[in-house]
Amino acid sequence: MLLLPVAFVRHPGRARELACRWALGIRFPLEDLTGLTDGARAAFTAARAEAL
């Protein structure tokens, strides 16, 4: 929740997604998604943000 205002300033239309990505990056810093296709990475990121 603390990251949401900063994310809103950076990207108002995607603030929730951006704040979730930052929070998850802090929580799981060693996560590597480089082997996923673009579609799989987008789906995984969206599902992860929704779950958070």
Secondary structure, 3 states (H helix, E strand, C coil): CCCHHHHHHHCHHHHHHHHHHHHHHHHCCCCCCCCCCHHHHHHHHHHHHHHC
